[in-house]
Amino acid sequence: MTAASTRLSKQARREQLLDTAMTIVRAQGTDSLTLLTLAEAAGVSRPIVYDHFGTRPGLLLALYRRLDERHRTAAEQALREAAPTPGDTARVMSVAYFTCATDMPEWNAISAALKGNPEMEAAEHEMLAGYTDWMAAALLPYSGLTPEALRLRCVGALGAAETIAAELNRGRATVADAVTALTDLIVGGIGTGAGVGQSVAGASRPYSTGESRRD
């Protein structure tokens, strides 16, 4: 361990370790990530890694939460930059969802590695609830539904999004088709009183979709 490494604050060290862990996952897969391999790759002692994450599931869960935070931050920024219309708002949500599905393969790999872990299941429920609340709050100004009814529609939209993502991963749909389908479902389900086609057709592209990023 170098002298320079000891000067990092605890938060900076944690970020460094998570960066290194993500590099390992991307290059070698989740099976290659352990507390020992992380310590060796980061050039720190094993006790430092254990102090930050405790166990391998704890490390994987920290990575999963980090991906979720980055996804939410990007989605919220795109929403702030979008035109204040139901179509634009729905499209931002749809692009964000499928960009995550296509551009963050580590997300599914980490989730699979933690399948059956009670802490992971609790974290997934927590993240889904938070994302649903965010969607409902953003769509409420354009909806004629009660907040409770709108939130339930958002739950349904996210369920549909998961199914559409499965079709996308099987090569049965393009990213553009997936974004359009989910945007239509969201706008059509929030009780705007406007035609779905009209709302979606007028929606601008607040930021590049997953298909352009994959080219």
DONU-346613 format. One record per residue: residue in one letter; x, y negated, z negated of N, C-alpha, C in turn. Coordinates in Angstrom, 2 decimals, decimal comma. Atoms other than C-alpha are relative to their C-alpha. Layout:
 res      nX      nY      nZ     caX     caY     caZ      cX      cY      cZ
   A       X       Y       Z       X       Y       Z       X       Y       Z
...
END
This chain:
 res      nX      nY      nZ     caX     caY     caZ      cX      cY      cZ
   M    0,86    1,20    0,00    0,00    0,00    0,00    0,88   -1,23    0,00
   T   -0,82    1,19   -0,11    1,44   -3,38    0,97   -0,36   -1,01   -1,07
   A    0,27    1,03    1,00    1,75   -6,33   -1,38   -1,12   -0,91    0,45
   A    1,04    0,89   -0,51   -0,49   -8,37    0,92   -1,38    0,56   -0,27
   S    1,32   -0,59    0,19   -3,31   -5,86    0,48   -0,54   -0,23   -1,40
   T    0,45    0,17    1,37   -3,40   -6,44   -3,27   -0,58   -1,39   -0,24
   R    0,48    1,36    0,19   -4,27  -10,12   -2,76   -1,45   -0,18    0,43
   L    1,40    0,10   -0,43   -7,73   -9,37   -1,35   -0,93   -0,02   -1,21
   S    1,03   -0,04    1,03  -10,73  -10,18   -3,49   -0,76    1,31    0,12
   K    0,75   -1,25   -0,04  -13,04   -7,30   -4,33   -0,96    0,03    1,18
   Q    0,94    0,05   -1,12  -15,61   -8,45   -1,75    0,74    0,13    1,32
   A   -0,78   -0,09   -1,23  -12,95   -8,91    0,92    0,51    1,42    0,20
   R   -0,46   -1,39   -0,10  -11,56   -5,46    0,13   -1,14    0,90    0,46
   R    1,14   -0,82   -0,40  -15,02   -3,95    0,45   -0,28   -0,16    1,49
   E    0,24    0,25   -1,42  -15,49   -5,60    3,84    1,07    0,67    0,85
   Q   -1,08   -0,65   -0,74  -12,10   -4,34    4,97   -0,22    1,51    0,07
   L    0,24   -1,43    0,03  -12,95   -0,81    3,89   -1,16    0,40    0,90
   L    1,14   -0,31   -0,86  -16,31   -0,91    5,66    0,37   -0,16    1,48
   D   -0,48    0,14   -1,38  -14,64   -2,21    8,84    0,78    1,24    0,42
   T   -0,82   -1,18   -0,30  -12,17    0,65    8,69   -0,87    1,24    0,12
   A    0,90   -1,15   -0,05  -14,91    3,19    7,97   -0,80    0,02    1,30
   M    0,75    0,06   -1,25  -16,93    1,98   10,97    0,88    0,38    1,19
   T   -0,94   -0,37   -1,06  -13,85    2,33   13,17    0,17    1,51    0,07
   I   -0,13   -1,46    0,04  -13,45    5,93   12,04   -1,24    0,67    0,58
   V    1,25   -0,59   -0,49  -17,11    6,72   12,70   -0,12   -0,15    1,51
   R    0,12    0,23   -1,44  -17,02    5,18   16,17    0,98    0,83    0,81
   A   -1,03   -0,73   -0,74  -13,82    6,94   17,17   -0,09    1,50   -0,19
   Q   -0,09   -1,43    0,31  -14,23   10,32   15,47   -1,30    0,62   -0,49
   G    1,26   -0,53    0,49  -17,82   10,66   14,23   -0,06    0,00   -1,52
   T    0,19    0,07    1,44  -19,27   10,78   10,75    0,69    1,15   -0,75
   D   -0,63   -1,13    0,68  -17,78   14,22    9,97    1,44   -0,31   -0,41
   S   -1,40    0,32    0,28  -14,31   12,67    9,99    0,15   -1,04   -1,10
   L   -0,06    1,05    1,02  -15,21   10,01    7,43   -0,17    0,59   -1,39
   T    0,05   -0,37    1,41  -14,38   10,90    3,84    0,67   -1,12   -0,79
   L   -0,68    1,01    0,81  -13,13    8,82    0,94    1,52    0,09    0,19
   L   -1,44   -0,18   -0,20   -9,67   10,32    1,52    0,44   -0,56    1,35
   T   -0,40    0,50   -1,32   -9,54    9,60    5,26   -0,13   -1,52    0,07
   L    0,14    1,46    0,02  -10,79    6,08    4,60    1,18   -0,64   -0,73
   A   -1,13    0,55    0,74   -8,10    5,45    1,99    1,27    0,02    0,84
   E   -1,20   -0,12   -0,82   -5,40    6,71    4,34   -0,02   -1,00    1,16
   A    0,09    0,91   -1,15   -6,67    4,68    7,31    0,10   -1,46   -0,42
   A   -0,02    1,38    0,48   -7,06    1,51    5,23    1,31   -0,34   -0,71
   G   -1,27    0,26    0,67   -3,67    1,91    3,56   -0,16   -0,38   -1,46
   V    0,21    0,27    1,42   -5,03    1,88    0,02   -0,02    1,32   -0,76
   S    0,06   -1,21    0,81   -5,07    4,32   -2,85   -1,42    0,52   -0,10
   R    1,33   -0,60    0,12   -7,95    6,72   -3,34   -0,85   -0,64   -1,11
   P    0,83    0,62    1,04   -9,03    5,13   -6,65   -0,68   -1,29    0,44
   I    0,62    1,23   -0,49   -9,70    1,85   -4,82   -1,28    0,33    0,77
   V    1,17   -0,39   -0,78  -12,07    3,58   -2,40   -1,09    0,55   -0,91
   Y    0,98   -0,55    0,94  -13,75    5,51   -5,21   -0,67   -1,10   -0,82
   D    0,54    1,10    0,79  -14,19    2,29   -7,15   -1,09   -0,75    0,76
   H    0,97    0,74   -0,81  -16,10    0,70   -4,26   -1,23    0,84    0,35
   F    1,11   -0,78   -0,54  -18,27    3,61   -3,11   -0,37    1,23   -0,81
   G    0,32   -1,11    0,89  -18,09    6,42   -5,66    0,02    1,36    0,66
   T    0,12   -1,28   -0,68  -19,00    9,23   -3,28   -0,06   -0,23    1,50
   R    0,13    0,11   -1,45  -19,04    9,97    0,44   -1,40   -0,47    0,39
   P    1,32    0,54   -0,31  -22,85    9,52    0,56   -0,12   -1,48   -0,34
   G    0,04    1,41    0,35  -22,36    6,20   -1,22    0,66   -0,86    1,06
   L   -0,69    0,71   -1,08  -19,92    5,13    1,50   -0,88   -0,06    1,25
   L    0,85   -0,02   -1,19  -22,24    6,22    4,31   -1,22   -0,90   -0,17
   L    1,16    0,86    0,26  -25,17    4,45    2,69    0,39   -1,47    0,09
   A   -0,48    1,39   -0,10  -23,12    1,25    2,40    0,15   -0,39    1,47
   L   -0,11    0,27   -1,43  -22,36    1,49    6,13   -1,37   -0,19    0,63
   Y    1,36    0,08   -0,55  -26,03    2,05    6,91   -0,64   -1,34   -0,35
   R    0,55    1,29    0,43  -27,05   -1,00    4,89    0,67   -1,15    0,76
   R   -0,71    1,06   -0,72  -24,41   -3,07    6,63   -0,54   -0,14    1,42
   L    0,58    0,04   -1,34  -25,75   -2,12   10,05   -1,39   -0,64   -0,03
   D    1,33    0,57    0,12  -29,26   -2,99    8,89    0,08   -1,52   -0,19
   E   -0,15    1,44    0,25  -28,11   -6,40    7,62    0,38   -0,74    1,29
   R   -0,44    0,65   -1,24  -26,38   -7,21   10,92   -1,14   -0,03    1,02
   H    1,14   -0,05   -0,91  -29,41   -6,11   12,90   -1,03   -1,05   -0,37
   R    0,99    0,98    0,46  -31,76   -8,24   10,79    0,48   -1,43    0,23
   T   -0,55    1,35   -0,19  -29,46  -11,27   10,96   -0,10   -0,41    1,46
   A    0,08    0,31   -1,43  -29,30  -11,08   14,76   -1,45   -0,23    0,43
   A    1,41    0,14   -0,36  -33,08  -10,64   15,05   -0,56   -1,32   -0,52
   E    0,51    1,24    0,59  -33,80  -13,55   12,72    0,55   -1,22    0,73
   Q   -0,58    1,10   -0,75  -31,40  -15,82   14,62   -0,68   -0,15    1,35
   A    0,67    0,05   -1,31  -33,00  -14,89   17,95   -1,41   -0,55   -0,15
   L    1,36    0,49    0,21  -36,44  -15,58   16,52   -0,01   -1,51   -0,22
   R   -0,08    1,45    0,22  -35,37  -19,04   15,36    0,20   -0,75    1,32
   E   -0,31    0,65   -1,27  -34,21  -19,80   18,91   -1,10    0,20    1,05
   A    1,05   -0,32   -0,96  -37,33  -18,43   20,63   -1,10   -1,06   -0,01
   A    1,15    0,90   -0,06  -40,31  -20,46   21,79   -1,07    0,51   -0,96
   P    1,02   -0,40    0,98  -43,13  -20,46   19,19   -1,29    0,46    0,65
   T    1,18   -0,60   -0,62  -45,56  -18,24   21,09   -0,07    1,46   -0,41
   P    0,09   -1,42    0,37  -46,90  -14,75   20,34    0,82    0,89    0,92
   G   -0,75   -0,82   -0,94  -45,32  -13,37   23,51    1,49   -0,05   -0,25
   D   -1,43    0,13    0,26  -41,87  -14,75   22,79    0,38    0,67   -1,31
   T   -0,29   -0,60    1,30  -42,03  -13,66   19,17    0,01    1,53    0,10
   A    0,07   -1,46   -0,16  -43,09  -10,13   20,11    1,17    0,52    0,82
   R   -1,11   -0,46   -0,84  -40,42   -9,91   22,77    1,32    0,00   -0,77
   V   -1,20    0,02    0,83  -37,68  -10,95   20,36    0,06    1,26   -0,87
   M    0,04   -1,18    0,85  -38,78   -8,17   18,02    0,28    1,27    0,79
   S   -0,18   -1,19   -0,83  -38,88   -5,63   20,83    1,44    0,12    0,49
   V   -1,39   -0,02   -0,45  -35,48   -6,59   22,23    0,93    0,39   -1,15
   A   -0,83   -0,30    1,16  -33,97   -6,48   18,74   -0,07    1,48   -0,35
   Y    0,17   -1,41    0,37  -35,41   -3,03   18,07    0,78    0,91    0,94
   F   -0,62   -0,92   -0,95  -34,18   -1,41   21,27    1,48   -0,30    0,21
   T   -1,43    0,28   -0,01  -30,85   -3,21   21,23    0,67    0,80   -1,11
   C   -0,51   -0,79    1,11  -30,32   -1,57   17,86    0,06    1,48    0,38
   A    0,08   -1,43   -0,34  -31,40    1,82   19,22    1,06    0,41    1,02
   T   -0,94   -0,35   -1,06  -29,05    1,66   22,22    1,43   -0,42   -0,28
   D   -1,34    0,54    0,21  -26,10   -0,39   20,99    0,60    0,34   -1,35
   M   -0,51   -0,41    1,31  -25,74    1,06   17,48   -0,17    1,51   -0,17
   P    0,13   -1,46    0,15  -25,31    4,83   17,94    0,40    0,48   -1,39
   E   -0,41   -0,38    1,36  -23,66    4,91   14,51   -1,20    0,05   -0,94
   W    1,20    0,06    0,85  -27,07    4,10   13,00   -0,61    1,38   -0,16
   N    0,61   -1,33    0,04  -28,57    7,46   13,95    0,95    1,06   -0,55
   A   -0,98   -0,98    0,48  -25,36    9,35   13,24    0,11   -0,03   -1,53
   I   -0,09    0,12    1,46  -25,14    8,00    9,70   -1,28    0,49   -0,66
   S    1,27   -0,47    0,53  -28,83    8,62    9,12   -0,07    1,52   -0,02
   A    0,01   -1,47   -0,07  -28,43   12,23   10,26    0,92    0,61   -1,04
   A   -0,96   -0,52    0,98  -25,40   12,72    8,02   -0,55   -0,06   -1,43
   L    0,57    0,16    1,35  -27,46   11,58    5,01   -1,40    0,59   -0,11
   K    1,34   -0,58    0,03  -30,60   13,53    5,84   -0,19    0,83   -1,26
   G    0,29   -0,72    1,23  -32,20   14,83    2,66    0,55   -0,64   -1,25
   N   -0,55    0,70    1,15  -30,26   12,47    0,43   -1,06   -0,93   -0,59
   P    1,07    0,82    0,59  -32,74   10,88   -2,02    0,27   -1,50    0,07
   E   -0,32    1,43   -0,06  -30,90    7,55   -2,11   -0,19   -0,54    1,41
   M    0,17    0,43   -1,38  -30,91    7,40    1,68   -1,48   -0,13    0,34
   E    1,43    0,07   -0,26  -34,63    8,15    1,85   -0,61   -1,25   -0,62
   A    0,50    1,21    0,67  -35,32    5,39   -0,67    0,45   -1,25    0,74
   A   -0,52    1,16   -0,72  -33,11    2,97    1,26   -0,74   -0,19    1,32
   E    0,72    0,10   -1,28  -34,85    3,77    4,55   -1,40   -0,57   -0,22
   H    1,34    0,53    0,31  -38,26    3,13    2,99    0,07   -1,49   -0,34
   E   -0,19    1,40    0,39  -36,99   -0,13    1,50    0,25   -0,88    1,23
   M   -0,33    0,77   -1,20  -35,52   -1,32    4,82   -1,19   -0,12    0,93
   L    1,17    0,03   -0,86  -38,63   -0,36    6,78   -1,05   -0,95   -0,54
   A    0,97    0,90    0,60  -40,85   -2,20    4,33    0,42   -1,45    0,19
   G   -0,49    1,35   -0,18  -38,65   -5,28    4,54   -0,14   -0,47    1,44
   Y    0,12    0,36   -1,42  -38,63   -5,21    8,34   -1,46   -0,22    0,38
   T    1,43    0,17   -0,25  -42,39   -4,78    8,42   -0,51   -1,33   -0,53
   D    0,40    1,29    0,58  -42,86   -7,76    6,11    0,49   -1,16    0,86
   W   -0,56    1,05   -0,87  -40,58   -9,85    8,34   -0,83   -0,15    1,28
   M    0,83    0,04   -1,21  -42,57   -8,92   11,44   -1,34   -0,66   -0,27
   A    1,34    0,51    0,31  -45,90   -9,65    9,80    0,04   -1,50   -0,29
   A   -0,11    1,43    0,32  -44,75  -13,03    8,48    0,22   -0,83    1,26
   A   -0,28    0,73   -1,23  -43,44  -14,08   11,90   -1,21   -0,04    0,94
   L    1,15   -0,09   -0,90  -46,62  -13,00   13,70   -1,26   -0,63   -0,58
   L    1,21    0,50    0,66  -49,13  -14,35   11,16   -0,53   -1,30    0,60
   P    0,54    1,25   -0,57  -49,35  -17,88   12,70   -0,79    0,19    1,29
   Y    0,67   -0,23   -1,28  -50,60  -16,33   15,96   -1,14    1,01   -0,11
   S    0,96   -1,09    0,18  -52,97  -13,74   14,48   -1,29   -0,49   -0,63
   G    1,28    0,26    0,64  -56,63  -13,84   13,61   -0,32    0,99   -1,09
   L    0,22   -1,04    1,00  -56,21  -10,95   11,20    0,40   -0,49   -1,40
   T   -0,47    0,28    1,36  -55,80  -11,01    7,44    1,46    0,48   -0,09
   P   -1,39   -0,46    0,15  -52,18  -10,61    6,26    0,11    1,50   -0,22
   E   -0,03   -1,45    0,25  -52,98   -7,09    5,04   -0,25    0,79    1,28
   A    0,31   -0,70   -1,24  -54,53   -6,04    8,33    1,14   -0,14    1,01
   L   -1,11    0,23   -0,93  -51,70   -7,59   10,32    1,20    0,86   -0,37
   R   -1,13   -0,82    0,41  -49,07   -5,81    8,27   -0,20    1,46    0,40
   L    0,29   -1,38   -0,40  -50,78   -2,49    8,94    0,20    0,18    1,50
   R   -0,25   -0,06   -1,44  -50,71   -3,25   12,67    1,51    0,05    0,28
   C   -1,44   -0,03   -0,18  -46,98   -3,89   12,33    0,57    1,38   -0,33
   V   -0,40   -1,37    0,32  -46,57   -0,51   10,66   -0,24    0,91    1,20
   G    0,31   -0,80   -1,18  -48,29    1,04   13,67    0,92   -0,31    1,16
   A   -0,89    0,38   -1,10  -46,14   -0,93   16,12    1,38    0,61   -0,18
   L   -1,32   -0,59    0,24  -42,95    0,29   14,46   -0,02    1,51    0,19
   G    0,13   -1,43   -0,29  -44,23    3,86   14,61    0,04    0,26    1,49
   A   -0,03   -0,12   -1,46  -44,85    3,40   18,32    1,39   -0,26    0,54
   A   -1,36    0,32   -0,44  -41,40    1,84   18,71    0,93    1,20   -0,16
   E   -0,83   -1,19    0,23  -39,80    4,96   17,23   -0,24    1,04    1,08
   T    0,34   -0,97   -1,05  -41,64    7,15   19,73    0,54   -0,44    1,35
   I   -0,52    0,53   -1,27  -40,71    4,89   22,65    1,52    0,15    0,04
   A   -1,45   -0,15    0,06  -37,08    4,94   21,49    0,43    1,44    0,30
   A   -0,31   -1,41   -0,29  -37,15    8,75   21,64   -0,07    0,25    1,50
   E    0,10   -0,13   -1,46  -38,30    8,55   25,27    1,19   -0,67    0,68
   L   -1,16    0,72   -0,53  -35,55    6,03   25,95    1,25    0,85   -0,12
   N   -1,19   -0,83    0,23  -32,91    8,32   24,45    0,01    1,25    0,87
   R    0,09   -1,17   -0,89  -34,17   11,19   26,61    0,13   -0,38    1,47
   G   -0,14    0,45   -1,38  -33,76    9,08   29,73   -1,31   -0,07    0,75
   R    1,32    0,04   -0,64  -37,51    8,95   30,40   -0,54   -1,42    0,14
   A    0,40    1,40   -0,11  -37,68    5,15   30,20    1,25   -0,85    0,03
   T   -1,10    0,95    0,03  -35,44    2,16   30,79   -0,18   -0,92   -1,20
   V    0,09    0,95    1,09  -34,66   -0,44   28,16   -1,04   -1,07    0,33
   A    0,97    1,04   -0,41  -36,67   -3,00   30,16   -1,42    0,50   -0,18
   D    1,34   -0,57    0,15  -39,69   -0,67   30,23   -0,37    0,12   -1,48
   A    0,26   -0,16    1,43  -39,36    0,02   26,51   -0,33   -1,34   -0,65
   V    0,24    1,34    0,56  -39,17   -3,69   25,66   -1,38   -0,50    0,41
   T    1,31    0,46   -0,48  -42,21   -4,47   27,82   -1,13    0,74   -0,70
   A    1,05   -0,80    0,62  -44,25   -1,62   26,35   -0,22   -0,42   -1,45
   L    0,15    0,37    1,40  -43,53   -2,58   22,76   -0,52   -1,42   -0,15
   T    0,50    1,38    0,03  -44,10   -6,28   23,44   -1,50   -0,03    0,23
   D    1,44   -0,08   -0,28  -47,50   -5,47   24,93   -0,77    0,53   -1,20
   L    0,68   -0,59    1,15  -48,41   -3,31   21,95   -0,10   -0,99   -1,15
   I    0,01    0,96    1,10  -47,43   -5,99   19,45   -1,01   -1,11    0,27
   V    0,90    1,12   -0,32  -49,24   -8,84   21,22   -1,45    0,46    0,04
   G    1,36   -0,51   -0,09  -52,27   -6,68   21,91   -0,60    0,39   -1,32
   G    0,51   -0,48    1,27  -52,53   -5,61   18,30   -0,12   -1,03   -1,10
   I   -0,03    0,96    1,10  -52,21   -8,85   16,37   -1,22   -0,92   -0,03
   G    1,22    0,79    0,03  -55,60  -10,35   17,25    0,20   -1,46    0,35
   T   -0,25    1,38   -0,40  -54,40  -13,44   19,10   -1,19   -0,61    0,73
   G    1,10    0,51   -0,82  -57,49  -13,71   21,29    0,43   -0,28    1,41
   A   -0,50    0,22   -1,36  -55,24  -14,12   24,33    0,24    1,34    0,66
   G   -0,27   -1,23   -0,74  -54,79  -11,53   27,04    1,45    0,40   -0,17
   V   -1,36   -0,49    0,20  -51,75   -9,35   26,58    0,89   -0,39    1,15
   G   -0,81    0,30   -1,17  -50,53   -9,81   30,11    0,40   -1,45    0,05
   Q   -0,28    1,42   -0,03  -50,80  -13,57   29,86    1,07   -0,37   -1,03
   S   -0,95    0,34    1,05  -48,90  -13,73   26,56    1,39    0,50    0,33
   V   -1,29   -0,59   -0,26  -46,13  -11,40   27,63    0,63   -0,58    1,25
   A   -0,56    0,52   -1,23  -45,75  -12,73   31,15    0,63   -1,36   -0,20
   G   -0,53    1,33    0,23  -45,12  -16,18   29,79    1,15   -0,03   -0,98
   A   -1,06   -0,02    1,01  -42,54  -15,04   27,29    1,35   -0,16    0,65
   S   -1,36    0,16   -0,49  -39,02  -16,25   27,91    0,88    1,05   -0,64
   R   -0,96   -0,94    0,57  -35,98  -14,10   27,22    0,92   -0,76   -0,93
   P   -0,77    0,80    0,94  -34,53  -15,58   24,04    1,46    0,40   -0,10
   Y   -1,38   -0,40   -0,11  -31,40  -13,49   24,34    0,04    1,26    0,82
   S   -0,11   -1,08   -0,98  -30,09  -10,81   26,62   -0,49    1,31   -0,57
   T    0,54   -1,28    0,44  -31,78   -7,42   26,43    1,09    1,05    0,02
   G   -0,95   -1,08    0,08  -30,07   -4,15   25,77    0,48    0,48    1,36
   E   -0,42   -0,52   -1,29  -30,10   -3,22   29,45    1,13   -0,81    0,59
   S   -1,06    0,81   -0,56  -27,93   -6,17   30,42    1,29    0,21   -0,76
   R   -1,18   -0,20    0,80  -25,57   -5,49   27,56    0,66    1,34    0,27
   R   -0,55   -1,34   -0,28  -25,12   -1,90   28,68    0,63    0,06    1,36
   D   -0,55   -0,04   -1,36  -24,17   -2,83   32,25    1,53   -0,08   -0,02
END
